[in-house]
């Protein structure tokens, strides 16, 4: 659909203005690239730690180093003018392609009274549900928490690969190119082979333990075709590559078995003979550990899950929340743990129905006030442990699930709007943070869950326009 507002100009029509708009970004990227070079040099053996560690030539006296001034003032939460916010949203909020049930809420970053509320009732959140799951994970486990994959010695030539619920355990080393860094079963196999060699072992039987998580591997509230169609993998405490096959397409039927097979093959390459096929086996509680690999910190995992809208990663974190709050690592206890954790942090959950961690369930329901409160909480300096929820939000026109969005919206949104997307058939949502033309920050939540299939792209563009309208207004009180 052709957008109806003069500000809705596609990127292809911006010409030289687009490059002028991108020039500051390119300059920043250049500085970052130079910084990366300096950082790499600093890591080399014998290289100076930095310019200050290099003594001046003989006879030269240098003035003391000055502390540079901040390049920008800190962004402070301010009141919003309700009439200005209403004017910024009024045109696109009436877009018929959004369907018959649209919810919108805009509130100051400090969590004051909402400046704008439109619509009634709860709505299907789709992937904006990941904001709740990741916030609860950070609150219960902490941003520095890591997940350990172990190999233990069961005695009598038997070893067991024990899944620790690492969502990003990989089938092979990434060579330092992946973010966040991935632990992998090849490295684990080499460490295991070294430990076995020291003990004089060259032949083993391999078991694998996937019992950290319990209950069904598939959420009963998901549509029945999700697994057969490869939409999502069966959720497992032990897998590699999030349950994807080597081709990268679809999902494997038994992620734990696939991970054990990959580990066994790596053991063989490391010089250990593996007798027979790996079999499921619960590791003894007192079995000594032979080798381990650690995941990236939880904060980095959260950033990745939110940036790319990773369904499998969110479900694994939901299971961990269930364990961390005294329940089981399951869909049901994960959902309950998220609710208890957020309620304890003061997040309103009126009308909430949570069945999973990713938002794939069409039976999930949230009020926009819940999503807004989570974002306000994560942005609050009093909760630095939750900061990764904000830093993980995709940036309009630049990163993650917003890389190809906002191409028909006002270009002022690029780089200013940061938001989590939510998409199911008939459902589209955006929940995030933006600043207006005067730098006034605000939280917004936009939800539409009765969209006709033929209006899918038009509705998505309308939500982009609504967020861009907030970035392009003078909304400060």
C-alpha positions as a Markdown table, in Angstrom:
| # | Residue | x | y | z |
|---|---|---|---|---|
| 1 | Unk | 0.0 | 0.0 | 0.0 |
| 2 | Unk | 1.2 | 3.5 | -0.7 |
| 3 | Unk | 1.5 | 5.4 | 2.5 |
| 4 | Unk | -0.6 | 8.5 | 2.6 |
| 5 | Unk | 1.5 | 11.0 | 4.6 |
| 6 | Unk | 4.1 | 13.2 | 2.9 |
| 7 | Unk | 6.7 | 12.0 | 5.4 |
| 8 | Unk | 6.3 | 8.4 | 4.2 |
| 9 | Unk | 9.1 | 8.5 | 1.5 |
| 10 | Unk | 10.9 | 5.3 | 0.7 |
| 11 | Unk | 14.7 | 5.1 | 1.0 |
| 12 | Unk | 15.0 | 4.8 | -2.8 |
| 13 | Unk | 13.7 | 8.3 | -3.1 |
| 14 | Unk | 15.9 | 10.1 | -0.7 |
| 15 | Unk | 18.9 | 10.5 | -3.0 |
| 16 | Unk | 21.8 | 12.5 | -1.5 |
| 17 | Unk | 19.7 | 13.4 | 1.6 |
| 18 | Unk | 20.0 | 9.8 | 2.7 |
| 19 | Unk | 23.8 | 9.9 | 2.6 |
| 20 | Unk | 23.8 | 13.1 | 4.5 |
| 21 | Unk | 21.7 | 11.4 | 7.1 |
| 22 | Unk | 24.0 | 8.4 | 7.3 |
| 23 | Unk | 27.2 | 10.5 | 7.4 |
| 24 | Unk | 27.4 | 10.7 | 11.2 |
| 25 | Unk | 26.8 | 6.9 | 11.4 |
| 26 | Unk | 29.6 | 6.2 | 9.0 |
| 27 | Unk | 32.0 | 8.5 | 10.9 |
| 28 | Unk | 31.1 | 6.6 | 14.2 |
| 29 | Unk | 31.7 | 3.3 | 12.4 |
| 30 | Unk | 35.1 | 4.6 | 11.3 |
| 31 | Unk | 36.0 | 5.5 | 14.8 |
| 32 | Unk | 34.9 | 2.1 | 16.0 |
| 33 | Unk | 37.0 | 0.3 | 13.4 |
| 34 | Unk | 40.1 | 2.3 | 14.4 |
| 35 | Unk | 39.4 | 1.4 | 18.0 |
| 36 | Unk | 39.2 | -2.3 | 17.1 |
| 37 | Unk | 42.6 | -2.1 | 15.5 |
| 38 | Unk | 44.1 | -0.5 | 18.6 |
| 39 | Unk | 42.4 | -3.1 | 20.8 |
| 40 | Unk | 43.9 | -5.9 | 18.7 |
| 41 | Unk | 47.4 | -4.4 | 18.9 |
| 42 | Unk | 47.0 | -4.0 | 22.7 |
| 43 | Unk | 46.5 | -7.8 | 22.9 |
| 44 | Unk | 49.7 | -8.7 | 21.2 |
| 45 | Unk | 52.7 | -9.9 | 23.2 |
| 46 | Unk | 55.0 | -7.0 | 24.1 |
| 47 | Unk | 52.7 | -4.4 | 22.6 |
| 48 | Unk | 52.2 | -1.3 | 24.7 |
| 49 | Unk | 48.9 | -1.2 | 26.7 |
| 50 | Unk | 48.1 | 2.3 | 25.2 |
| 51 | Unk | 49.5 | 5.7 | 24.3 |
| 52 | Unk | 49.9 | 6.7 | 27.9 |
| 53 | Unk | 52.3 | 3.8 | 28.5 |
| 54 | Unk | 54.7 | 5.0 | 25.8 |
| 55 | Unk | 57.3 | 7.4 | 27.3 |
| 56 | Unk | 58.0 | 10.6 | 25.4 |
| 57 | Unk | 61.4 | 11.1 | 23.6 |
| 58 | Unk | 64.2 | 12.4 | 25.7 |
| 59 | Unk | 64.0 | 16.2 | 26.4 |
| 60 | Unk | 60.3 | 16.4 | 25.6 |
| 61 | Unk | 57.8 | 17.3 | 28.3 |
| 62 | Unk | 54.2 | 16.7 | 27.7 |
| 63 | Unk | 51.3 | 18.2 | 29.6 |
| 64 | Unk | 49.2 | 15.9 | 31.8 |
| 65 | Unk | 46.5 | 14.0 | 29.9 |
| 66 | Unk | 43.1 | 15.8 | 30.2 |
| 67 | Unk | 39.9 | 13.9 | 30.8 |
| 68 | Unk | 37.7 | 14.6 | 27.8 |
| 69 | Unk | 34.2 | 16.1 | 28.2 |
| 70 | Unk | 31.2 | 13.9 | 27.4 |
| 71 | Unk | 30.2 | 14.0 | 23.8 |
| 72 | Unk | 26.5 | 14.3 | 24.7 |
| 73 | Unk | 24.4 | 15.1 | 27.8 |
| 74 | Unk | 22.7 | 12.1 | 29.5 |
| 75 | Unk | 19.2 | 11.5 | 28.3 |
| 76 | Unk | 16.8 | 12.3 | 31.2 |
| 77 | Unk | 13.2 | 11.1 | 31.4 |
| 78 | Unk | 10.8 | 14.0 | 30.9 |
| 79 | Unk | 7.1 | 14.6 | 31.0 |
| 80 | Unk | 5.2 | 14.2 | 27.7 |
| 81 | Unk | 2.5 | 16.4 | 26.3 |
| 82 | Unk | -0.6 | 14.3 | 25.7 |
| 83 | Unk | -1.9 | 16.5 | 22.9 |
| 84 | Unk | 1.4 | 16.4 | 21.0 |
| 85 | Unk | 1.6 | 12.6 | 21.3 |
| 86 | Unk | -2.0 | 12.2 | 20.2 |
| 87 | Unk | -1.3 | 14.4 | 17.1 |
| 88 | Unk | 1.8 | 12.3 | 16.3 |
| 89 | Unk | -0.3 | 9.1 | 16.2 |
| 90 | Unk | -3.7 | 10.1 | 15.1 |
| 91 | Unk | -3.3 | 9.8 | 11.4 |
| 92 | Unk | -1.8 | 6.3 | 11.2 |
| 93 | Unk | -3.7 | 4.9 | 14.2 |
| 94 | Unk | -6.8 | 5.0 | 12.0 |
| 95 | Unk | -5.2 | 2.9 | 9.2 |
| 96 | Unk | -7.8 | 0.3 | 8.3 |
| 97 | Unk | -5.1 | -2.2 | 7.5 |
| 98 | Unk | -4.4 | -2.5 | 11.2 |
| 99 | Unk | -7.7 | -4.3 | 11.7 |
| 100 | Unk | -10.4 | -4.0 | 14.2 |
| 101 | Unk | -8.4 | -4.4 | 17.4 |
| 102 | Unk | -5.5 | -2.0 | 17.9 |
| 103 | Unk | -3.9 | -1.1 | 21.2 |
| 104 | Unk | -1.4 | 1.8 | 21.7 |
| 105 | Unk | 0.3 | 3.2 | 24.8 |
| 106 | Unk | 3.0 | 5.9 | 25.2 |
| 107 | Unk | 4.5 | 6.7 | 28.5 |
| 108 | Unk | 7.5 | 8.6 | 29.8 |
| 109 | Unk | 10.7 | 6.7 | 30.3 |
| 110 | Unk | 10.5 | 7.2 | 34.0 |
| 111 | Unk | 7.2 | 5.3 | 34.2 |
| 112 | Unk | 5.0 | 8.2 | 35.0 |
| 113 | Unk | 1.3 | 8.3 | 34.0 |
| 114 | Unk | 0.8 | 7.3 | 30.3 |
| 115 | Unk | 0.6 | 10.3 | 27.9 |
| 116 | Unk | -1.6 | 8.3 | 25.5 |
| 117 | Unk | -3.7 | 5.2 | 25.7 |
| 118 | Unk | -5.9 | 3.8 | 22.9 |
| 119 | Unk | -8.0 | 0.7 | 22.6 |
| 120 | Unk | -9.3 | -1.7 | 25.2 |
| 121 | Unk | -8.4 | -5.2 | 26.5 |
| 122 | Unk | -5.5 | -7.5 | 26.2 |
| 123 | Unk | -3.9 | -8.5 | 22.9 |
| 124 | Unk | -1.8 | -11.2 | 21.4 |
| 125 | Unk | 1.9 | -10.2 | 22.0 |
| 126 | Unk | 3.6 | -12.5 | 19.6 |
| 127 | Unk | 7.4 | -12.1 | 20.0 |
| 128 | Unk | 7.2 | -9.0 | 22.3 |
| 129 | Unk | 6.6 | -11.7 | 24.9 |
| 130 | Unk | 10.4 | -12.2 | 24.8 |
| 131 | Unk | 10.8 | -8.9 | 26.7 |
| 132 | Unk | 9.1 | -10.6 | 29.7 |
| 133 | Unk | 11.1 | -13.8 | 29.4 |
| 134 | Unk | 14.5 | -12.2 | 29.1 |
| 135 | Unk | 13.8 | -9.7 | 31.9 |
| 136 | Unk | 12.8 | -12.5 | 34.3 |
| 137 | Unk | 15.9 | -14.5 | 33.3 |
| 138 | Unk | 18.2 | -11.6 | 34.1 |
| 139 | Unk | 16.4 | -10.9 | 37.3 |
| 140 | Unk | 16.6 | -14.5 | 38.6 |
| 141 | Unk | 20.0 | -15.5 | 37.4 |
| 142 | Unk | 22.0 | -12.3 | 36.9 |
| 143 | Unk | 23.7 | -10.9 | 33.7 |
| 144 | Unk | 27.0 | -12.7 | 34.4 |
| 145 | Unk | 25.4 | -16.2 | 34.7 |
| 146 | Unk | 26.7 | -18.8 | 32.3 |
| 147 | Unk | 25.5 | -22.3 | 31.3 |
| 148 | Unk | 27.9 | -25.2 | 31.6 |
| 149 | Unk | 27.9 | -28.3 | 29.3 |
| 150 | Unk | 29.8 | -31.2 | 31.1 |
| 151 | Unk | 31.3 | -34.6 | 30.4 |
| 152 | Unk | 31.4 | -36.8 | 33.5 |
| 153 | Unk | 33.1 | -40.1 | 34.2 |
| 154 | Unk | 30.6 | -42.9 | 35.0 |
| 155 | Unk | 33.4 | -45.5 | 35.6 |
| 156 | Unk | 34.1 | -48.7 | 33.8 |
| 157 | Unk | 34.9 | -46.9 | 30.5 |
| 158 | Unk | 31.6 | -45.0 | 30.4 |
| 159 | Unk | 31.3 | -41.2 | 30.0 |
| 160 | Unk | 28.1 | -39.1 | 29.9 |
| 161 | Unk | 27.6 | -35.8 | 28.0 |
| 162 | Unk | 25.4 | -33.7 | 30.3 |
| 163 | Unk | 23.3 | -30.8 | 28.9 |
| 164 | Unk | 23.3 | -27.6 | 30.9 |
| 165 | Unk | 20.7 | -25.7 | 28.9 |
| 166 | Unk | 23.2 | -23.7 | 26.9 |
| 167 | Unk | 20.9 | -22.2 | 24.1 |
| 168 | Unk | 23.9 | -21.5 | 21.8 |
| 169 | Unk | 26.0 | -24.6 | 22.2 |
| 170 | Unk | 27.5 | -25.2 | 18.7 |
| 171 | Unk | 28.5 | -28.2 | 16.7 |
| 172 | Unk | 31.9 | -26.7 | 15.8 |
| 173 | Unk | 34.1 | -23.8 | 16.8 |
| 174 | Unk | 33.0 | -20.5 | 15.2 |
| 175 | Unk | 36.5 | -19.1 | 15.0 |
| 176 | Unk | 35.8 | -16.0 | 17.0 |
| 177 | Unk | 33.4 | -14.6 | 14.5 |
| 178 | Unk | 30.1 | -15.4 | 16.3 |
| 179 | Unk | 28.4 | -13.0 | 18.8 |
| 180 | Unk | 27.8 | -13.9 | 21.4 |
| 181 | Unk | 30.7 | -16.4 | 21.6 |
| 182 | Unk | 29.5 | -20.0 | 21.3 |
| 183 | Unk | 30.8 | -23.0 | 23.3 |
| 184 | Unk | 31.0 | -26.0 | 21.1 |
| 185 | Unk | 31.2 | -29.8 | 21.3 |
| 186 | Unk | 34.4 | -30.0 | 19.3 |
| 187 | Unk | 36.3 | -28.1 | 21.9 |
| 188 | Unk | 34.6 | -30.1 | 24.6 |
| 189 | Unk | 35.6 | -33.4 | 22.9 |
| 190 | Unk | 39.2 | -32.3 | 22.7 |
| 191 | Unk | 39.3 | -31.4 | 26.4 |
| 192 | Unk | 37.6 | -34.7 | 27.2 |
| 193 | Unk | 40.1 | -36.6 | 25.0 |
| 194 | Unk | 43.0 | -35.0 | 26.9 |
| 195 | Unk | 41.5 | -35.9 | 30.2 |
| 196 | Unk | 40.9 | -39.5 | 29.1 |
| 197 | Unk | 44.5 | -39.8 | 27.7 |
| 198 | Unk | 45.9 | -38.7 | 31.1 |
| 199 | Unk | 43.9 | -41.5 | 32.7 |
| 200 | Unk | 45.1 | -44.0 | 30.1 |
| 201 | Unk | 41.7 | -44.4 | 28.4 |
| 202 | Unk | 41.4 | -44.8 | 24.7 |
| 203 | Unk | 38.0 | -46.4 | 24.4 |
| 204 | Unk | 34.7 | -45.3 | 25.9 |
| 205 | Unk | 31.0 | -45.9 | 25.8 |
| 206 | Unk | 29.0 | -42.6 | 25.5 |
| 207 | Unk | 25.7 | -41.7 | 27.1 |
| 208 | Unk | 24.0 | -38.3 | 27.1 |
| 209 | Unk | 21.9 | -36.7 | 29.8 |
| 210 | Unk | 19.1 | -34.4 | 28.8 |
| 211 | Unk | 17.2 | -34.4 | 32.1 |
| 212 | Unk | 17.8 | -30.8 | 33.2 |
| 213 | Unk | 14.5 | -29.9 | 31.5 |
| 214 | Unk | 11.3 | -31.8 | 32.1 |
| 215 | Unk | 7.8 | -32.0 | 30.7 |
| 216 | Unk | 6.9 | -32.0 | 27.0 |
| 217 | Unk | 9.6 | -30.8 | 24.5 |
| 218 | Unk | 6.8 | -29.1 | 22.5 |
| 219 | Unk | 4.5 | -26.5 | 24.1 |
| 220 | Unk | 0.9 | -27.9 | 24.0 |
| 221 | Unk | -0.3 | -24.3 | 23.3 |
| 222 | Unk | 1.5 | -24.2 | 20.0 |
| 223 | Unk | -0.2 | -24.9 | 16.7 |
| 224 | Unk | 0.3 | -28.6 | 15.7 |
| 225 | Unk | 2.2 | -27.8 | 12.5 |
| 226 | Unk | 5.1 | -25.9 | 14.2 |
| 227 | Unk | 7.3 | -28.9 | 14.7 |
| 228 | Unk | 6.5 | -30.7 | 11.4 |
| 229 | Unk | 7.0 | -27.5 | 9.4 |
| 230 | Unk | 10.3 | -26.7 | 11.1 |
| 231 | Unk | 9.1 | -23.4 | 12.7 |
| 232 | Unk | 10.7 | -24.3 | 16.0 |
| 233 | Unk | 12.8 | -27.1 | 17.4 |
| 234 | Unk | 11.7 | -29.4 | 20.3 |
| 235 | Unk | 13.1 | -27.6 | 23.3 |
| 236 | Unk | 16.0 | -29.4 | 24.9 |
| 237 | Unk | 18.6 | -28.9 | 27.6 |
| 238 | Unk | 21.1 | -30.5 | 25.3 |
| 239 | Unk | 21.4 | -29.6 | 21.6 |
| 240 | Unk | 23.7 | -28.0 | 19.1 |
| 241 | Unk | 23.0 | -25.2 | 16.7 |
| 242 | Unk | 19.5 | -24.8 | 18.4 |
| 243 | Unk | 18.3 | -28.1 | 17.0 |
| 244 | Unk | 19.1 | -27.3 | 13.3 |
| 245 | Unk | 20.7 | -29.8 | 11.0 |
| 246 | Unk | 24.0 | -29.2 | 9.2 |
| 247 | Unk | 22.1 | -27.8 | 6.2 |
| 248 | Unk | 20.7 | -25.0 | 8.4 |
| 249 | Unk | 17.2 | -25.7 | 7.1 |
| 250 | Unk | 14.4 | -27.1 | 9.3 |
| 251 | Unk | 14.9 | -28.8 | 12.6 |
| 252 | Unk | 16.1 | -32.2 | 13.8 |
| 253 | Unk | 13.6 | -34.5 | 15.4 |
| 254 | Unk | 15.8 | -35.4 | 18.4 |
| 255 | Unk | 18.1 | -32.5 | 19.3 |
| 256 | Unk | 19.8 | -34.2 | 22.2 |
| 257 | Unk | 20.6 | -37.3 | 20.2 |
| 258 | Unk | 22.0 | -35.1 | 17.4 |
| 259 | Unk | 24.2 | -33.2 | 19.9 |
| 260 | Unk | 25.5 | -36.5 | 21.3 |
| 261 | Unk | 26.3 | -37.8 | 17.8 |
| 262 | Unk | 28.2 | -34.6 | 17.0 |
| 263 | Unk | 30.1 | -34.9 | 20.2 |
| 264 | Unk | 30.9 | -38.6 | 19.5 |
| 265 | Unk | 32.2 | -37.8 | 16.0 |
| 266 | Unk | 34.4 | -35.1 | 17.5 |
| 267 | Unk | 35.7 | -37.6 | 20.1 |
| 268 | Unk | 36.7 | -40.0 | 17.4 |
| 269 | Unk | 38.6 | -37.2 | 15.6 |
| 270 | Unk | 40.4 | -36.4 | 18.8 |
| 271 | Unk | 41.7 | -40.0 | 19.0 |
| 272 | Unk | 39.1 | -41.7 | 21.3 |
| 273 | Unk | 37.3 | -44.8 | 20.1 |
| 274 | Unk | 33.6 | -44.6 | 20.9 |
| 275 | Unk | 31.9 | -48.0 | 21.2 |
| 276 | Unk | 28.4 | -48.3 | 19.8 |
| 277 | Unk | 25.9 | -45.4 | 19.5 |
| 278 | Unk | 25.3 | -42.8 | 22.2 |
| 279 | Unk | 22.4 | -43.7 | 24.4 |
| 280 | Unk | 20.3 | -41.6 | 26.8 |
| 281 | Unk | 21.5 | -42.0 | 30.4 |
| 282 | Unk | 21.2 | -40.0 | 33.6 |
| 283 | Unk | 24.5 | -39.0 | 35.0 |
| 284 | Unk | 25.3 | -40.0 | 38.5 |
| 285 | Unk | 25.1 | -37.0 | 40.9 |
| 286 | Unk | 28.6 | -37.7 | 42.2 |
| 287 | Unk | 30.3 | -38.6 | 38.9 |
| 288 | Unk | 33.6 | -36.7 | 38.6 |
| 289 | Unk | 33.8 | -34.1 | 35.8 |
| 290 | Unk | 36.2 | -34.7 | 32.9 |
| 291 | Unk | 35.7 | -31.5 | 30.9 |
| 292 | Unk | 33.4 | -28.5 | 30.5 |
| 293 | Unk | 32.6 | -25.6 | 28.2 |
| 294 | Unk | 30.9 | -22.4 | 29.2 |
| 295 | Unk | 28.4 | -20.3 | 27.4 |
| 296 | Unk | 28.6 | -16.6 | 26.9 |
| 297 | Unk | 27.2 | -14.5 | 29.8 |
| 298 | Unk | 23.5 | -14.3 | 30.0 |
| 299 | Unk | 23.5 | -10.6 | 29.2 |
| 300 | Unk | 25.0 | -11.3 | 25.8 |
| 301 | Unk | 22.6 | -14.2 | 25.2 |
| 302 | Unk | 19.6 | -11.9 | 26.0 |
| 303 | Unk | 20.9 | -9.3 | 23.6 |
| 304 | Unk | 21.0 | -11.8 | 20.8 |
| 305 | Unk | 17.6 | -13.3 | 21.5 |
| 306 | Unk | 16.0 | -9.9 | 21.4 |
| 307 | Unk | 17.9 | -8.6 | 18.4 |
| 308 | Unk | 17.1 | -11.5 | 16.1 |
| 309 | Unk | 13.9 | -12.6 | 17.9 |
| 310 | Unk | 15.3 | -16.1 | 18.6 |
| 311 | Unk | 12.3 | -18.4 | 19.5 |
| 312 | Unk | 14.4 | -21.4 | 20.7 |
| 313 | Unk | 16.7 | -19.2 | 22.8 |
| 314 | Unk | 13.8 | -17.6 | 24.5 |
| 315 | Unk | 12.2 | -20.9 | 25.3 |
| 316 | Unk | 15.4 | -22.2 | 26.8 |
| 317 | Unk | 15.7 | -19.1 | 29.1 |
| 318 | Unk | 12.0 | -19.6 | 30.0 |
| 319 | Unk | 12.8 | -23.1 | 31.2 |
| 320 | Unk | 15.7 | -21.8 | 33.2 |
| 321 | Unk | 13.5 | -19.3 | 34.9 |
| 322 | Unk | 11.3 | -22.2 | 36.0 |
| 323 | Unk | 14.2 | -23.8 | 37.6 |
| 324 | Unk | 15.5 | -20.6 | 39.1 |
| 325 | Unk | 12.2 | -19.9 | 40.8 |
| 326 | Unk | 11.9 | -23.3 | 42.5 |
| 327 | Unk | 10.0 | -25.2 | 39.8 |
| 328 | Unk | 10.9 | -27.5 | 36.9 |
| 329 | Unk | 12.6 | -26.6 | 33.7 |
| 330 | Unk | 9.3 | -26.8 | 31.7 |
| 331 | Unk | 7.0 | -24.6 | 29.7 |
| 332 | Unk | 4.4 | -24.4 | 32.6 |
| 333 | Unk | 6.8 | -23.7 | 35.4 |
| 334 | Unk | 8.8 | -21.3 | 33.2 |
| 335 | Unk | 5.6 | -19.2 | 32.5 |
| 336 | Unk | 4.7 | -19.3 | 36.2 |
| 337 | Unk | 8.3 | -18.2 | 37.1 |
| 338 | Unk | 8.2 | -15.3 | 34.7 |
| 339 | Unk | 4.9 | -14.1 | 36.2 |
| 340 | Unk | 6.1 | -14.4 | 39.8 |
| 341 | Unk | 9.4 | -12.7 | 39.0 |
| 342 | Unk | 7.8 | -9.8 | 37.2 |
| 343 | Unk | 5.0 | -9.4 | 39.7 |
| 344 | Unk | 7.7 | -9.2 | 42.5 |
| 345 | Unk | 9.4 | -6.4 | 40.5 |
| 346 | Unk | 6.1 | -4.4 | 40.4 |
| 347 | Unk | 5.2 | -5.1 | 36.8 |
| 348 | Unk | 1.4 | -5.1 | 36.3 |
| 349 | Unk | 0.0 | -8.4 | 34.9 |
| 350 | Unk | -3.7 | -7.7 | 34.8 |
| 351 | Unk | -5.2 | -9.9 | 32.1 |
| 352 | Unk | -1.9 | -11.6 | 31.3 |
| 353 | Unk | -2.0 | -15.2 | 29.9 |
| 354 | Unk | 1.5 | -16.6 | 29.5 |
| 355 | Unk | 2.0 | -20.0 | 28.0 |
| 356 | Unk | 5.5 | -19.9 | 26.6 |
| 357 | Unk | 8.7 | -17.8 | 26.6 |
| 358 | Unk | 8.8 | -16.9 | 22.9 |
| 359 | Unk | 5.3 | -15.6 | 22.1 |
| 360 | Unk | 4.7 | -18.4 | 19.5 |
| 361 | Unk | 1.5 | -19.4 | 21.3 |
| 362 | Unk | -1.6 | -17.6 | 19.8 |
| 363 | Unk | -3.2 | -18.0 | 23.2 |
| 364 | Unk | -0.8 | -15.6 | 25.0 |
| 365 | Unk | -2.3 | -12.3 | 26.0 |
| 366 | Unk | -0.8 | -9.1 | 27.4 |
| 367 | Unk | -1.9 | -5.6 | 28.1 |
| 368 | Unk | 0.3 | -2.9 | 26.6 |
| 369 | Unk | 0.8 | -1.6 | 30.2 |
| 370 | Unk | 2.7 | -4.8 | 31.0 |
| 371 | Unk | 5.1 | -4.5 | 28.1 |
| 372 | Unk | 5.6 | -0.8 | 28.8 |
| 373 | Unk | 6.4 | -1.5 | 32.5 |
| 374 | Unk | 9.0 | -4.1 | 31.6 |
| 375 | Unk | 10.8 | -1.6 | 29.3 |
| 376 | Unk | 10.6 | 1.2 | 32.0 |
| 377 | Unk | 12.0 | -1.3 | 34.5 |
| 378 | Unk | 14.9 | -2.4 | 32.3 |
| 379 | Unk | 15.8 | 1.3 | 31.5 |
| 380 | Unk | 15.8 | 2.3 | 35.1 |
| 381 | Unk | 19.3 | 3.0 | 36.4 |
| 382 | Unk | 18.3 | 1.3 | 39.7 |
| 383 | Unk | 18.2 | -2.0 | 37.8 |
| 384 | Unk | 21.5 | -2.2 | 36.0 |
| 385 | Unk | 21.3 | -6.0 | 35.9 |
| 386 | Unk | 18.4 | -5.7 | 33.4 |
| 387 | Unk | 20.1 | -3.3 | 31.0 |
| 388 | Unk | 20.6 | -6.0 | 28.3 |
| 389 | Unk | 16.9 | -5.9 | 27.6 |
| 390 | Unk | 17.3 | -2.3 | 26.4 |
| 391 | Unk | 20.7 | -2.8 | 24.6 |
| 392 | Unk | 19.3 | -5.8 | 22.9 |
| 393 | Unk | 16.4 | -4.0 | 21.2 |
| 394 | Unk | 16.7 | -3.9 | 17.4 |
| 395 | Unk | 17.5 | -0.5 | 16.0 |
| 396 | Unk | 15.2 | 0.8 | 13.2 |
| 397 | Unk | 16.7 | 0.4 | 9.8 |
| 398 | Unk | 20.0 | -1.0 | 11.2 |
| 399 | Unk | 20.0 | -4.2 | 13.3 |
| 400 | Unk | 18.2 | -7.5 | 13.8 |
| 401 | Unk | 14.5 | -7.8 | 13.1 |
| 402 | Unk | 14.3 | -4.1 | 12.2 |
| 403 | Unk | 17.1 | -4.2 | 9.6 |
| 404 | Unk | 14.7 | -4.2 | 6.7 |
| 405 | Unk | 11.9 | -2.2 | 8.5 |
| 406 | Unk | 11.1 | 1.5 | 8.4 |
| 407 | Unk | 12.1 | 1.7 | 4.7 |
| 408 | Unk | 8.8 | 3.6 | 3.9 |
| 409 | Unk | 8.7 | 5.5 | 7.2 |
| 410 | Unk | 10.0 | 8.9 | 8.1 |
| 411 | Unk | 13.8 | 8.6 | 7.9 |
| 412 | Unk | 14.2 | 10.3 | 11.3 |
| 413 | Unk | 13.2 | 7.0 | 12.8 |
| 414 | Unk | 16.4 | 5.3 | 11.6 |
| 415 | Unk | 18.8 | 5.0 | 14.5 |
| 416 | Unk | 16.3 | 6.5 | 17.0 |
| 417 | Unk | 13.6 | 4.0 | 17.3 |
| 418 | Unk | 14.6 | 0.8 | 19.2 |
| 419 | Unk | 11.9 | -1.8 | 19.4 |
| 420 | Unk | 11.1 | -5.5 | 19.8 |
| 421 | Unk | 9.0 | -6.8 | 17.0 |
| 422 | Unk | 6.1 | -9.3 | 17.3 |
| 423 | Unk | 4.7 | -11.1 | 14.2 |
| 424 | Unk | 2.3 | -14.0 | 13.8 |
| 425 | Unk | -0.3 | -14.4 | 11.0 |
| 426 | Unk | -2.9 | -11.7 | 11.8 |
| 427 | Unk | -0.7 | -10.2 | 14.5 |
| 428 | Unk | 1.8 | -7.4 | 14.4 |
| 429 | Unk | 3.3 | -5.5 | 17.4 |
| 430 | Unk | 6.1 | -3.1 | 18.3 |
| 431 | Unk | 7.3 | -2.3 | 21.8 |
| 432 | Unk | 10.3 | -0.1 | 22.4 |
| 433 | Unk | 11.9 | 3.2 | 23.2 |
| 434 | Unk | 12.4 | 6.3 | 21.1 |
| 435 | Unk | 13.4 | 9.9 | 21.4 |
| 436 | Unk | 11.5 | 12.8 | 19.8 |
| 437 | Unk | 13.1 | 15.7 | 17.9 |
| 438 | Unk | 14.1 | 17.4 | 21.1 |
| 439 | Unk | 15.7 | 14.3 | 22.6 |
| 440 | Unk | 12.8 | 13.5 | 25.0 |
| 441 | Unk | 12.7 | 9.7 | 25.6 |
| 442 | Unk | 9.5 | 7.7 | 25.7 |
| 443 | Unk | 8.3 | 4.1 | 25.8 |
| 444 | Unk | 5.7 | 3.0 | 23.3 |
| 445 | Unk | 3.7 | -0.2 | 22.8 |
| 446 | Unk | 1.7 | -0.8 | 19.6 |
| 447 | Unk | -0.3 | -4.0 | 19.1 |
| 448 | Unk | -2.8 | -5.2 | 16.4 |
| 449 | Unk | -4.0 | -8.7 | 16.5 |
| 450 | Unk | -7.0 | -8.9 | 14.1 |
| 451 | Unk | -5.2 | -8.1 | 10.8 |
| 452 | Unk | -6.4 | -9.6 | 7.6 |
| 453 | Unk | -3.8 | -11.8 | 5.9 |
| 454 | Unk | -3.8 | -9.6 | 2.8 |
| 455 | Unk | -3.0 | -6.5 | 5.0 |
| 456 | Unk | 0.0 | -8.1 | 6.7 |
| 457 | Unk | 2.7 | -5.8 | 5.1 |
| 458 | Unk | 0.5 | -2.7 | 5.2 |
| 459 | Unk | -0.2 | -3.2 | 8.9 |
| 460 | Unk | 3.5 | -3.6 | 9.6 |
| 461 | Unk | 4.3 | -0.4 | 7.7 |
| 462 | Unk | 1.5 | 1.4 | 9.6 |
| 463 | Unk | 3.2 | 0.4 | 12.9 |
| 464 | Unk | 6.5 | 1.6 | 11.6 |
| 465 | Unk | 4.8 | 4.9 | 10.7 |
| 466 | Unk | 3.4 | 5.2 | 14.2 |
| 467 | Unk | 6.7 | 4.8 | 15.8 |
| 468 | Unk | 8.3 | 7.1 | 13.3 |
| 469 | Unk | 5.7 | 9.7 | 14.1 |
| 470 | Unk | 6.8 | 9.7 | 17.8 |
| 471 | Unk | 10.4 | 10.2 | 16.7 |
| 472 | Unk | 9.4 | 13.1 | 14.5 |
| 473 | Unk | 7.4 | 15.0 | 17.0 |
| 474 | Unk | 8.0 | 17.7 | 19.7 |
| 475 | Unk | 6.3 | 15.6 | 22.4 |
| 476 | Unk | 8.0 | 16.9 | 25.5 |
| 477 | Unk | 5.8 | 18.5 | 28.1 |
